[in-house]
Amino acid sequence: MADEIDLAQQHAAELLARNIARAVQRPVGISAFFCVDCEAPIAEARRRAIQGVTRCVSCQADNERRMKHLRSGVQ
């Protein structure tokens, strides 16, 4: 007979498996030739290395810093 902990662990494992499957099947867009933020050309090496890239390196770094700041809750 399964107890509540076993059922909770099974549910968590199923949820994790569904989330991973959904993330893996997410369609990847075509890499942009120009940055969506500053309109500078995106280097070919970057476009080949990262499928679906839409920002140049500096704009991506700025975006990641902004997102990190927002997630930290610092106002």
C-alpha positions, 0 to 999 in steps of 0.5 A: 500500500502506497503512502502519501509520501510515495504518491507525492514523489511519484507525482513530482517525478511525473510532473518533472518528466512532463516539464522536461518533455515540453522544454525539449520539444520547444521549437527553436527559431531561426537566428537573427542577422541583426540584434533586436535591441541595438540593430547591430549585426550578430556575428556568424559564429554566434548565430551558428553556436546558438540556434534562435539567437536574437541579440548580440553579445553585449545586449544579451549580457545587459538583458541577463543582468536586468533579468537577474536584477528583477528576479532578485526582487531588488527595487 
